[in-house]
Amino acid sequence: CETPRVPLTDKTAQYEAQTTLTITAANRSVVLDEIAHKPIVLTIVECVPKEKKAKEDKTNVAGQTSVDLLPLLRGQTTVSGCQAVYPPSTTEIDSDLPQIEFSIAPQNPLLSD
């Protein structure tokens, strides 16, 4: 899902996004298996204003983090937290990485009793 641009002030940005994903599949167990084994990847993209001759703004991946949805299959109704956003091309672990707060809550439980 793509979200609107947010201006950066003093190297911080605050943005609240909400989206709805509809997942349909012929085989529900395949979908649950995918949720159990594949995290959601949150990607932060930097938009650089276009140059005079360029047709579009330039975009760079500023960082990523992943969110494990397995707790939703273990009965939790919400997955939330605060995680580091890792730059795309670093091998060092920096203790001063930017953070992203998230909360994921399905409208209905993923598993029934």
Secondary structure, DSSP 8 states (H G I E B T S, - for coil): --------BTTB-------------S-HHHHHHHHHH--EEEEEEEEE---TT-SS-EEEEEEEEEE--HHHHTT-S-EEEEEE-B-TT--S--TT--EEEEEE--SS-SS--
